Amino acid sequence: MRLFRSLTLLLTLVAPTAFADSLYQVEMILFRQNAVPAIVSRAAPEDWAAGAKPVSADSLRTPSLNDEAQKLRSSSDYTVLLHKAWQQNLGDVENKVSISDGREQYGQFPIEGTLNLKLGRFTDVDANFWVNQFSANGMVTASERLKQQSHTKNGQLNYLDNGHLALLIKITSLTATARPPVPDVIPD
Protein backbone atom coordinates (compact mmCIF):
# COMPACT_ATOMS: atom_id res chain seq x y z
CA MET A 1 0.00 0.00 0.00
CA ARG A 2 2.89 2.32 0.78
CA LEU A 3 4.33 1.73 -2.68
CA PHE A 4 0.97 2.62 -4.26
CA ARG A 5 0.81 5.96 -2.39
CA SER A 6 4.40 6.79 -3.33
CA LEU A 7 3.74 5.94 -6.96
CA THR A 8 0.60 8.10 -6.99
CA LEU A 9 2.52 11.02 -5.50
CA LEU A 10 5.33 10.60 -8.01
CA LEU A 11 2.90 10.52 -10.96
CA THR A 12 1.20 13.64 -9.66
CA LEU A 13 4.51 15.50 -9.60
CA VAL A 14 5.73 14.26 -12.97
CA ALA A 15 2.49 14.44 -14.99
CA PRO A 16 1.96 17.64 -16.99
CA THR A 17 -0.37 20.01 -15.24
CA ALA A 18 -3.43 21.25 -17.02
CA PHE A 19 -3.83 24.99 -16.90
CA ALA A 20 -7.04 25.81 -15.08
CA ASP A 21 -9.09 28.76 -16.25
CA SER A 22 -7.79 31.94 -14.66
CA LEU A 23 -8.73 35.59 -15.03
CA TYR A 24 -6.51 37.63 -17.40
CA GLN A 25 -6.49 41.15 -18.75
CA VAL A 26 -6.07 41.30 -22.51
CA GLU A 27 -5.07 44.60 -24.08
CA MET A 28 -4.52 45.22 -27.77
CA ILE A 29 -3.62 48.07 -30.07
CA LEU A 30 -4.41 47.54 -33.75
CA PHE A 31 -2.56 50.02 -35.95
CA ARG A 32 -1.70 50.76 -39.55
CA GLN A 33 1.93 51.17 -40.63
CA ASN A 34 1.58 54.08 -43.06
CA ALA A 35 4.98 53.57 -44.72
CA VAL A 36 3.98 50.08 -45.91
CA PRO A 37 1.68 49.97 -48.96
CA ALA A 38 -1.86 48.85 -48.13
CA ILE A 39 -2.82 45.36 -49.16
CA VAL A 40 -6.52 45.31 -49.99
CA SER A 41 -8.02 41.88 -49.49
CA ARG A 42 -11.38 40.40 -50.26
CA ALA A 43 -14.21 42.01 -48.31
CA ALA A 44 -14.70 40.66 -44.80
CA PRO A 45 -17.11 37.71 -44.73
CA GLU A 46 -20.59 38.24 -43.35
CA ASP A 47 -19.96 35.61 -40.68
CA TRP A 48 -16.65 37.16 -39.55
CA ALA A 49 -17.45 36.46 -35.86
CA ALA A 50 -18.65 32.87 -36.33
CA GLY A 51 -18.29 30.94 -33.08
CA ALA A 52 -16.82 33.89 -31.18
CA LYS A 53 -18.24 35.38 -28.01
CA PRO A 54 -18.36 39.21 -28.11
CA VAL A 55 -16.36 41.11 -25.50
CA SER A 56 -19.08 42.35 -23.15
CA ALA A 57 -19.28 45.94 -21.93
CA ASP A 58 -18.94 44.85 -18.29
CA SER A 59 -15.62 43.09 -19.01
CA LEU A 60 -14.01 46.21 -20.55
CA ARG A 61 -11.16 47.73 -18.54
CA THR A 62 -9.16 50.93 -18.62
CA PRO A 63 -6.22 50.45 -21.01
CA SER A 64 -2.73 50.58 -19.49
CA LEU A 65 -0.72 50.85 -22.73
CA ASN A 66 -1.56 54.54 -23.15
CA ASP A 67 2.10 55.59 -23.49
CA GLU A 68 2.64 53.13 -26.34
CA ALA A 69 -0.57 54.22 -28.07
CA GLN A 70 0.43 57.89 -27.70
CA LYS A 71 3.86 57.23 -29.24
CA LEU A 72 2.15 55.61 -32.24
CA ARG A 73 -0.35 58.48 -32.55
CA SER A 74 2.35 61.15 -32.37
CA SER A 75 4.18 59.68 -35.37
CA SER A 76 2.98 60.18 -38.92
CA ASP A 77 4.28 56.66 -39.65
CA TYR A 78 1.39 55.01 -37.77
CA THR A 79 -2.38 55.28 -37.39
CA VAL A 80 -3.96 53.75 -34.28
CA LEU A 81 -7.17 52.06 -35.39
CA LEU A 82 -8.30 50.36 -32.17
CA HIS A 83 -7.11 50.35 -28.56
CA LYS A 84 -9.09 48.13 -26.21
CA ALA A 85 -8.61 46.29 -22.91
CA TRP A 86 -10.85 43.72 -21.24
CA GLN A 87 -10.72 40.85 -18.80
CA GLN A 88 -11.58 37.25 -19.59
CA ASN A 89 -10.95 33.73 -18.39
CA LEU A 90 -8.22 31.80 -20.18
CA GLY A 91 -7.35 28.14 -19.92
CA ASP A 92 -6.01 25.23 -21.91
CA VAL A 93 -9.13 25.22 -24.12
CA GLU A 94 -9.31 27.77 -26.93
CA ASN A 95 -11.38 30.86 -26.11
CA LYS A 96 -12.49 32.92 -29.12
CA VAL A 97 -13.75 36.49 -28.67
CA SER A 98 -15.04 38.98 -31.22
CA ILE A 99 -14.07 42.65 -31.14
CA SER A 100 -15.61 45.44 -33.18
CA ASP A 101 -15.53 49.20 -33.35
CA GLY A 102 -17.58 51.82 -35.16
CA ARG A 103 -21.15 51.96 -36.41
CA GLU A 104 -22.61 48.64 -37.50
CA GLN A 105 -23.94 48.46 -41.07
CA TYR A 106 -25.71 45.25 -42.09
CA GLY A 107 -23.80 43.17 -39.52
CA GLN A 108 -20.38 44.61 -40.41
CA PHE A 109 -18.25 47.22 -38.64
CA PRO A 110 -15.46 49.56 -39.78
CA ILE A 111 -13.10 47.47 -37.60
CA GLU A 112 -14.00 43.89 -36.75
CA GLY A 113 -12.18 40.74 -35.86
CA THR A 114 -11.57 37.82 -33.58
CA LEU A 115 -8.91 36.77 -31.12
CA ASN A 116 -8.60 33.08 -30.36
CA LEU A 117 -6.58 32.58 -27.16
CA LYS A 118 -5.32 29.38 -25.54
CA LEU A 119 -3.26 29.36 -22.37
CA GLY A 120 -0.17 27.20 -22.05
CA ARG A 121 3.43 27.87 -21.17
CA PHE A 122 2.90 30.75 -23.57
CA THR A 123 -0.47 31.97 -24.77
CA ASP A 124 -1.33 30.93 -28.32
CA VAL A 125 -2.87 33.89 -30.14
CA ASP A 126 -4.73 33.65 -33.44
CA ALA A 127 -5.67 37.19 -34.54
CA ASN A 128 -7.98 37.78 -37.48
CA PHE A 129 -9.04 41.42 -38.11
CA TRP A 130 -10.53 43.42 -40.96
CA VAL A 131 -10.52 47.18 -41.51
CA ASN A 132 -13.49 47.84 -43.79
CA GLN A 133 -14.53 50.63 -46.12
CA PHE A 134 -18.23 51.10 -46.86
CA SER A 135 -20.18 52.36 -49.87
CA ALA A 136 -22.84 55.05 -49.54
CA ASN A 137 -25.51 52.34 -49.17
CA GLY A 138 -23.64 50.63 -46.29
CA MET A 139 -22.07 47.68 -48.11
CA VAL A 140 -18.43 46.69 -47.56
CA THR A 141 -16.47 47.71 -50.66
CA ALA A 142 -12.89 46.97 -49.56
CA SER A 143 -11.07 45.45 -46.60
CA GLU A 144 -7.56 45.34 -45.20
CA ARG A 145 -6.85 42.16 -43.26
CA LEU A 146 -4.54 41.16 -40.44
CA LYS A 147 -4.23 37.40 -39.97
CA GLN A 148 -1.45 36.40 -37.62
CA GLN A 149 -0.66 33.60 -35.19
CA SER A 150 1.82 33.84 -32.36
CA HIS A 151 2.98 32.32 -29.08
CA THR A 152 3.00 35.32 -26.77
CA LYS A 153 4.72 35.56 -23.42
CA ASN A 154 2.28 36.54 -20.69
CA GLY A 155 2.87 39.82 -18.90
CA GLN A 156 4.97 41.25 -21.74
CA LEU A 157 4.08 43.45 -24.68
CA ASN A 158 4.08 41.37 -27.88
CA TYR A 159 4.22 42.63 -31.47
CA LEU A 160 2.41 40.82 -34.29
CA ASP A 161 3.48 42.22 -37.68
CA ASN A 162 1.34 41.61 -40.73
CA GLY A 163 2.87 44.18 -43.08
CA HIS A 164 0.49 47.09 -43.45
CA LEU A 165 -1.49 46.26 -40.29
CA ALA A 166 0.08 45.30 -36.97
CA LEU A 167 -1.03 44.43 -33.46
CA LEU A 168 0.46 45.08 -30.04
CA ILE A 169 -0.98 42.70 -27.45
CA LYS A 170 -0.37 42.19 -23.75
CA ILE A 171 -1.94 39.35 -21.75
CA THR A 172 -1.55 39.68 -17.98
CA SER A 173 -2.75 37.37 -15.23
CA LEU A 174 -5.06 39.03 -12.72
CA THR A 175 -4.83 36.13 -10.28
CA ALA A 176 -1.12 35.24 -10.22
CA THR A 177 0.70 36.21 -7.07
CA ALA A 178 3.64 38.54 -7.44
CA ARG A 179 7.07 36.98 -7.06
CA PRO A 180 8.96 38.11 -3.98
CA PRO A 181 11.81 40.52 -4.73
CA VAL A 182 15.30 39.06 -5.04
CA PRO A 183 17.33 39.98 -1.95
CA ASP A 184 20.47 42.08 -2.40
CA VAL A 185 22.44 39.75 -0.19
CA ILE A 186 21.86 36.01 -0.12
CA PRO A 187 22.24 34.73 3.43
CA ASP A 188 24.67 31.84 4.11
GUPA-975634 format. One record per residue (C-alpha): residue in one letter; x, y, z. Coordinates in steps of 0.05 Angstrom, whole numbers, plus 32768, in hexadecimal, padded with zeros to 4 digits. Example, Ala and Ser with C-alpha at 12.3 -4.5 7.8 and 13.67 -1.06 7.14 Angstrom:
! GUPA-975634
A80F67FA6809C;S81117FEB808F;
***
This chain:
! GUPA-975634
M800080008000;R803A802E8010;L805780237FCA;F801380347FAB;R801080777FD0;S805880887FBD;L804B80777F75;T800C80A27F74;L803280DC7F92;L806B80D47F60;L803A80D27F25;T801881117F3F;L805A81367F40;V8073811D7EFD;A803281217ED4;P802781617EAC;T7FF981907ECF;A7FBB81A97EAC;F7FB381F47EAE;A7F7382047ED2;D7F4A823F7EBB;S7F64827F7EDB;L7F5182C87ED3;Y7F7E82F17EA4;Q7F7E83377E89;V7F87833A7E3E;E7F9B837C7E1E;M7FA683887DD5;I7FB883C17DA7;L7FA883B77D5D;F7FCD83E87D31;R7FDE83F77CE9;Q802783FF7CD3;N8020843A7CA3;A8064842F7C82;V805083EA7C6A;P802283E77C2D;A7FDB83D17C3D;I7FC8838B7C29;V7F7E838A7C18;S7F6083467C22;R7F1C83287C13;A7EE483487C3A;A7EDA832D7C80;P7EAA82F27C81;E7E6482FD7C9D;D7E7182C87CD2;W7EB382E77CE9;A7EA382D97D33;A7E8B82917D29;G7E92826B7D6A;A7EB082A67D90;K7E9382C47DD0;P7E9183107DCE;V7EB983367E02;S7E82834F7E31;A7E7E83977E49;D7E8583817E92;S7EC8835E7E84;L7EE8839C7E65;R7F2183BB7E8D;T7F4983FB7E8C;P7F8483F17E5C;S7FC983F47E7A;L7FF283F97E39;N7FE184437E31;D802A84587E2A;E803584277DF1;A7FF5843C7DCF;Q800984867DD6;K804D84797DB7;L802B84587D7B;R7FF984927D75;S802F84C77D79;S805484AA7D3D;S803C84B47CF6;D8056846D7CE7;Y801C844C7D0D;T7FD084527D14;V7FB184337D52;L7F7184117D3C;L7F5A83EF7D7D;H7F7283EF7DC5;K7F4A83C37DF4;A7F54839E7E36;W7F27836A7E57;Q7F2A83317E88;Q7F1882E97E78;N7F2582A37E90;L7F5C827C7E6C;G7F6D82337E72;D7F8881F97E4A;V7F4981F87E1E;E7F46822B7DE5;N7F1C82697DF6;K7F0682927DBA;V7EED82DA7DC3;S7ED3830C7D90;I7EE783557D91;S7EC8838D7D68;D7EC983D87D65;G7EA0840C7D41;R7E59840F7D28;E7E3C83CD7D12;Q7E2183C97CCB;Y7DFE83897CB6;G7E24835F7CEA;Q7E68837C7CD8;F7E9383B07CFB;P7ECB83DF7CE4;I7EFA83B57D10;E7EE8836E7D21;G7F0C832F7D33;T7F1982F47D60;L7F4E82DF7D92;N7F5482967DA1;L7F7C828C7DE1;K7F96824C7E01;L7FBF824B7E41;G7FFD82207E47;R8045822D7E59;F803A82677E29;T7FF7827F7E11;D7FE5826B7DCA;V7FC782A67DA5;D7FA182A17D63;A7F8F82E87D4D;N7F6082F47D12;F7F4B833C7D06;W7F2D83647CCD;V7F2E83B07CC2;N7EF283BD7C94;Q7EDD83F57C66;F7E9383FE7C57;S7E6C84177C1B;A7E37844D7C21;N7E0284177C29;G7E2783F57C62;M7E4783BA7C3E;V7E8F83A67C49;T7EB783BA7C0B;A7EFE83AB7C21;S7F23838D7C5C;E7F69838B7C78;R7F77834B7C9F;L7FA583377CD7;K7FAB82EC7CE1;Q7FE382D87D10;Q7FF382A07D40;S802482A57D79;H803C82867DBA;T803C82C27DE9;K805E82C77E2C;N802E82DB7E62;G8039831C7E86;Q806383397E4D;L805283657E12;N8052833B7DD2;Y805483557D8B;L803083307D52;D8046834C7D0E;N801B83407CD1;G803983747CA2;H800A83AE7C9B;L7FE2839D7CDA;A8002838A7D1D;L7FEB83797D63;L800983867DA7;I7FEC83567DDB;K7FF9834C7E25;I7FD983137E4D;T7FE1831A7E98;S7FC982EB7ECF;L7F9B830D7F02;T7F9F82D37F32;A7FEA82C17F34;T800E82D47F73;A804983037F6B;R808D82E47F73;P80B382FA7FB0;P80EC832A7FA1;V8132830D7F9B;P815B83207FD9;D8199834A7FD0;V81C1831B7FFC;I81B582D07FFE;P81BD82B78045;D81ED827D8052;
***
